[in-house]
Amino acid sequence: MKNIIKYSFSILIMISCIVVFTIMSFKVLIIDKSGESTPPEDGPQVSDGDETPPGDQENSGQSGQTEVSGPEKIDPADAPFTATDSSYLNDALFIGDSRTVGLREYGQTQGPNFFANTGMNVYNVRDSSVNVPGVGTVTLDSLLSSKKYGKIYVMLGINELGYNRENTVVKYGELIDWIKEKAPDSLIFIEANLHVAAGRSNTDEVFNNKNINDFNSKISQFADNKRVFYIDVNELFDDANGDLKAECTSDNTHVLGKYYVEWVDW
C-alpha cells in the first residue's frame, strides 16, 4: 500500500513538471512573437501635425503652405501691338487740348468723336461746352450720358504745366475716376503728353520736357492695365535725346499736320 502511494506521488510530480514545462515554453514563445517589429515603410515618418502637402516647397517648415506660382506678369511696355483697321476707332472718344484738335483736323479719322479745344485742361474739362462734330455743342457730362463709347482717350496736361503740379495730378485722377463712373463699359486710355522740341525745352522754365516727363510719370500711375491704360506716342516723334524732332514741328510745340496720320496709324 505504501509502495502504491509512493509511486502515485512520483507520477503526480512528473505530470506536474510536464505541465509546468509546457506552460513556460508557451509563454516564452508568446514573448518572442510580441518582440517582432514591423519594418518601417520607405521614407521618413511624419506625424499628422507636420504633414507636408504634395508639391515643391523651398521651406518645408511652413506646414500646409504650398507656394503656387501664378502666370508671368508682362510689363505693359513689353506688350506687343495688335494690328487693326480704321474701324477700330469708330466707337472712340478723344478728350484733349490743341494736340487733340490737331488729331481731329489732320488725322483723317471718320468714326470717333472729339471733345477738345485749345484751352482744355483738367480744371475746366467738365464745365466746358464744346462743339462736337456730328453731335452738337455739349458738355462732357451730357455727351457721356447720351452716347456709349468703347474707348475713351484722354490727353490733358500741357496747359497745366504752370499750375501746382500735385493739385493738377489729383484733379487728373478725379477726372479719370469720374469718367469710369460715367462710362462703366468703356476702356480708358491715358495718353502721355507730347514732348516739345529742344528749341523750346532748353529755354522755357515751364514748358520743357523735364516737366512734361514728370507729369506723364505721375498720371501713368492711374493706369490699372485692366480698364485704364497708359500709352505714349512720343516714341514716334522723339529724337535720340527725347525731344520732339525739329523736322516734325514748326512751332517747337505741335507736330505738323502730315504727322497726325502716322499718330493715328500708331
Backbone torsions as a table, in degrees:
resi	resn	phi	psi	omega
1	MET	NA	-44.1	178.7
2	LYS	-64.3	-36.7	178.8
3	ASN	-65.6	-38.2	179.9
4	ILE	-64.2	-43.6	-180.0
5	ILE	-64.2	-40.0	-179.8
6	LYS	-62.0	-45.9	179.7
7	TYR	-66.1	-39.3	-179.3
8	SER	-62.8	-39.5	-179.6
9	PHE	-66.8	-37.7	178.8
10	SER	-64.8	-43.3	179.3
11	ILE	-61.9	-40.9	-179.0
12	LEU	-63.2	-39.6	179.0
13	ILE	-64.6	-41.1	-179.4
14	MET	-64.1	-44.0	179.7
15	ILE	-62.0	-41.1	-179.7
16	SER	-62.5	-40.5	179.2
17	CYS	-63.4	-41.5	179.5
18	ILE	-62.0	-44.2	-178.9
19	VAL	-62.7	-45.5	-179.8
20	VAL	-62.5	-42.7	180.0
21	PHE	-61.2	-42.8	-179.5
22	THR	-62.6	-44.1	-179.1
23	ILE	-63.7	-42.8	-179.0
24	MET	-65.3	-39.2	179.3
25	SER	-64.2	-42.2	-178.7
26	PHE	-66.1	-38.1	179.8
27	LYS	-66.4	-42.6	177.7
28	VAL	-61.6	-38.8	179.9
29	LEU	-62.5	-41.5	179.8
30	ILE	-64.7	-43.0	179.7
31	ILE	-61.3	-42.3	179.4
32	ASP	-62.4	-39.5	-178.6
33	LYS	-66.0	-43.0	-177.1
34	SER	-69.5	-18.3	-179.6
35	GLY	-79.9	-10.2	179.9
36	GLU	-74.4	129.7	179.3
37	SER	-102.7	150.0	178.2
38	THR	-80.6	129.3	-178.1
39	PRO	-62.4	139.0	-179.1
40	PRO	-67.4	152.8	175.6
41	GLU	-72.5	161.3	180.0
42	ASP	-63.0	140.4	176.8
43	GLY	93.3	164.0	-178.7
44	PRO	-69.2	149.5	177.3
45	GLN	-92.9	127.7	-177.1
46	VAL	-119.3	132.3	179.3
47	SER	-71.2	161.0	-177.1
48	ASP	-57.5	-36.0	-176.7
49	GLY	-69.2	-20.5	-178.0
50	ASP	-111.9	17.5	-175.0
51	GLU	-66.6	129.7	179.9
52	THR	-99.6	127.0	-179.7
53	PRO	-68.3	162.4	-179.7
54	PRO	-62.8	158.4	178.6
55	GLY	117.0	156.9	179.7
56	ASP	-74.6	134.0	177.1
57	GLN	-139.0	132.3	177.3
58	GLU	-79.7	-30.1	-179.1
59	ASN	-120.2	96.3	-177.8
60	SER	-73.5	-10.1	179.8
61	GLY	-72.0	-17.3	178.2
62	GLN	-87.4	91.9	-174.6
63	SER	-64.3	129.6	174.7
64	GLY	78.1	2.3	-177.5
65	GLN	-104.3	117.0	178.2
66	THR	-114.0	120.8	-179.3
67	GLU	-83.3	121.9	-178.8
68	VAL	-111.8	124.9	179.6
69	SER	-83.8	130.1	-179.5
70	GLY	-84.7	-175.6	179.6
71	PRO	-65.5	147.6	-178.6
72	GLU	-65.4	131.1	180.0
73	LYS	-81.3	140.2	-179.1
74	ILE	-109.3	127.3	175.2
75	ASP	-64.4	131.8	179.8
76	PRO	-54.7	-30.1	-179.8
77	ALA	-68.4	-23.0	-179.6
78	ASP	-94.9	-6.3	-177.7
79	ALA	-69.6	133.5	-178.1
80	PRO	-73.3	150.4	174.1
81	PHE	-78.6	149.8	176.7
82	THR	-111.5	126.5	-178.9
83	ALA	-69.3	136.1	178.2
84	THR	-135.2	167.7	175.5
85	ASP	-97.7	-178.0	-174.3
86	SER	-64.8	-19.9	-178.3
87	SER	-71.8	-12.4	-178.2
88	TYR	-59.0	-32.1	-176.8
89	LEU	-93.6	5.7	-177.0
90	ASN	-61.9	-28.5	-178.5
91	ASP	-107.8	26.5	-174.8
92	ALA	-101.7	153.3	172.3
93	LEU	-125.5	129.6	177.1
94	PHE	-108.0	127.1	179.1
95	ILE	-116.5	126.0	-179.5
96	GLY	179.1	-169.0	-176.8
97	ASP	-101.9	-146.5	-173.9
98	SER	-63.0	-30.0	177.0
99	ARG	-64.0	-39.3	179.0
100	THR	-73.2	-31.9	173.2
101	VAL	-60.6	-43.0	177.3
102	GLY	-62.0	-37.7	177.9
103	LEU	-64.3	-38.2	178.2
104	ARG	-67.0	-41.1	-174.2
105	GLU	-78.2	-35.3	-170.5
106	TYR	-120.6	-4.0	-175.1
107	GLY	-78.9	-9.8	178.6
108	GLN	57.2	40.1	174.2
109	THR	-94.8	152.0	-177.1
110	GLN	-118.3	-32.2	-173.3
111	GLY	-90.8	-35.8	-170.4
112	PRO	-75.5	161.8	171.9
113	ASN	-100.0	152.6	179.9
114	PHE	-126.8	118.7	173.2
115	PHE	-107.1	90.6	-171.1
116	ALA	-153.8	146.9	166.3
117	ASN	-151.7	168.1	-170.9
118	THR	-65.9	-25.7	-178.6
119	GLY	-100.8	11.8	-175.6
120	MET	-65.1	138.1	175.5
121	ASN	-152.0	174.1	-175.0
122	VAL	-68.7	-17.5	-178.7
123	TYR	-84.5	-25.5	-177.1
124	ASN	-117.4	-2.3	-172.4
125	VAL	-60.9	-34.2	-177.1
126	ARG	-83.3	-16.3	-179.3
127	ASP	-100.6	-11.9	-174.9
128	SER	-79.6	146.9	170.6
129	SER	-107.0	128.3	-173.7
130	VAL	-128.1	141.8	174.9
131	ASN	-80.6	106.2	179.8
132	VAL	-95.4	114.3	-179.1
133	PRO	-53.1	130.5	179.8
134	GLY	86.3	-8.6	-178.9
135	VAL	-120.8	-48.7	-176.8
136	GLY	121.5	-172.4	179.6
137	THR	-84.7	117.2	-173.6
138	VAL	-142.6	162.5	168.1
139	THR	-89.3	164.2	178.7
140	LEU	-64.6	-35.9	178.9
141	ASP	-61.1	-49.2	-178.4
142	SER	-68.2	-33.3	179.1
143	LEU	-65.8	-46.5	-179.5
144	LEU	-70.7	-23.4	178.8
145	SER	-79.7	-26.1	-174.6
146	SER	-99.4	-15.2	-175.7
147	LYS	-142.4	140.4	177.8
148	LYS	-97.9	138.4	179.5
149	TYR	-121.8	140.7	176.4
150	GLY	-76.9	-31.5	-176.7
151	LYS	-140.6	137.7	177.5
152	ILE	-127.3	123.1	-179.4
153	TYR	-107.1	133.0	-177.7
154	VAL	-125.1	120.2	172.2
155	MET	-128.2	100.3	178.9
156	LEU	-139.3	150.3	175.9
157	GLY	141.0	-28.2	-177.5
158	ILE	-65.8	-38.0	179.7
159	ASN	-71.7	-16.7	-175.4
160	GLU	-99.2	4.0	-175.1
161	LEU	-60.4	-26.7	179.1
162	GLY	-84.4	-3.9	180.0
163	TYR	-87.9	172.5	174.3
164	ASN	-60.5	121.7	-171.7
165	ARG	-62.0	-48.1	-176.0
166	GLU	-65.7	-39.8	178.0
167	ASN	-62.8	-39.6	-179.7
168	THR	-66.1	-40.4	178.8
169	VAL	-63.6	-43.0	177.9
170	VAL	-60.9	-44.1	-179.8
171	LYS	-63.8	-37.3	177.9
172	TYR	-63.3	-45.6	178.6
173	GLY	-61.7	-38.7	177.6
174	GLU	-64.5	-37.5	177.9
175	LEU	-63.8	-44.8	179.5
176	ILE	-62.1	-43.3	178.4
177	ASP	-62.6	-39.7	179.8
178	TRP	-65.4	-42.6	178.0
179	ILE	-63.0	-39.6	178.0
180	LYS	-59.9	-37.6	179.2
181	GLU	-73.7	-40.2	-178.2
182	LYS	-73.5	-30.3	-177.2
183	ALA	-129.4	71.9	-173.0
184	PRO	-65.7	-18.1	-178.3
185	ASP	-100.5	3.2	-175.8
186	SER	-94.3	145.3	166.6
187	LEU	-84.0	139.8	-177.2
188	ILE	-116.6	130.2	-179.9
189	PHE	-116.3	113.4	173.4
190	ILE	-82.1	118.9	-178.4
191	GLU	-96.2	130.6	174.9
192	ALA	-62.2	141.0	175.6
193	ASN	-68.4	138.4	-178.7
194	LEU	-68.3	145.1	176.0
195	HIS	-71.2	161.5	171.4
196	VAL	-102.0	165.0	-179.6
197	ALA	-72.6	161.0	-178.1
198	ALA	-58.9	-33.3	-180.0
199	GLY	-58.3	-30.0	176.0
200	ARG	-96.0	-42.5	-175.8
201	SER	-58.9	-36.1	-176.1
202	ASN	-82.2	-7.8	-176.4
203	THR	-122.8	-13.4	-175.9
204	ASP	-103.1	124.1	-178.1
205	GLU	-73.4	-19.4	-178.0
206	VAL	-107.3	-56.1	-175.1
207	PHE	-90.7	75.7	178.7
208	ASN	-132.2	164.1	-172.8
209	ASN	-71.7	-22.4	174.5
210	LYS	-64.2	-46.1	178.4
211	ASN	-67.9	-39.1	178.8
212	ILE	-62.9	-44.8	180.0
213	ASN	-64.2	-38.1	179.2
214	ASP	-64.5	-44.1	179.7
215	PHE	-66.9	-44.1	178.3
216	ASN	-58.3	-41.2	179.8
217	SER	-62.2	-40.0	-178.3
218	LYS	-69.3	-42.8	-178.1
219	ILE	-75.2	-21.1	177.9
220	SER	-63.9	-21.8	-178.8
221	GLN	-70.1	-12.7	178.7
222	PHE	-81.3	-8.5	178.3
223	ALA	-78.4	134.5	176.2
224	ASP	-110.1	-1.3	-179.6
225	ASN	58.0	24.2	173.3
226	LYS	-120.8	-58.3	175.2
227	ARG	-114.7	-27.3	-177.2
228	VAL	-116.2	126.4	-175.7
229	PHE	-124.7	153.6	177.6
230	TYR	-113.4	126.5	179.1
231	ILE	-127.4	147.6	-174.4
232	ASP	-133.7	106.7	-177.6
233	VAL	-86.2	-1.9	-177.1
234	ASN	-57.7	-29.7	-179.7
235	GLU	-59.9	-22.2	-179.0
236	LEU	-77.6	-29.8	-172.1
237	PHE	-117.3	-5.3	-176.2
238	ASP	-80.4	152.2	169.5
239	ASP	-91.1	-171.9	-175.8
240	ALA	-65.5	-20.3	-179.1
241	ASN	-94.1	1.5	179.9
242	GLY	83.0	18.5	176.1
243	ASP	-105.5	155.8	174.4
244	LEU	-60.8	128.6	-178.5
245	LYS	-58.0	136.3	-178.2
246	ALA	-60.6	-34.9	-178.5
247	GLU	-74.7	-10.3	-179.0
248	CYS	-94.1	-0.9	-175.0
249	THR	-144.0	153.9	174.7
250	SER	-113.6	-13.2	-179.1
251	ASP	-122.7	10.5	179.9
252	ASN	68.2	6.9	-175.3
253	THR	-130.5	-42.6	-177.0
254	HIS	-111.6	145.6	175.5
255	VAL	-75.0	151.4	177.7
256	LEU	-64.9	152.9	-175.1
257	GLY	-53.1	-38.0	-175.5
258	LYS	-67.0	-17.9	-177.7
259	TYR	-87.8	-10.0	179.2
260	TYR	-68.1	-29.0	176.9
261	VAL	-64.5	-39.0	176.9
262	GLU	-64.5	-36.5	177.5
263	TRP	-61.3	-47.1	179.1
264	VAL	-62.1	-43.1	-179.9
265	ASP	-64.3	-34.2	179.4
266	TRP	-63.3	NA	NA
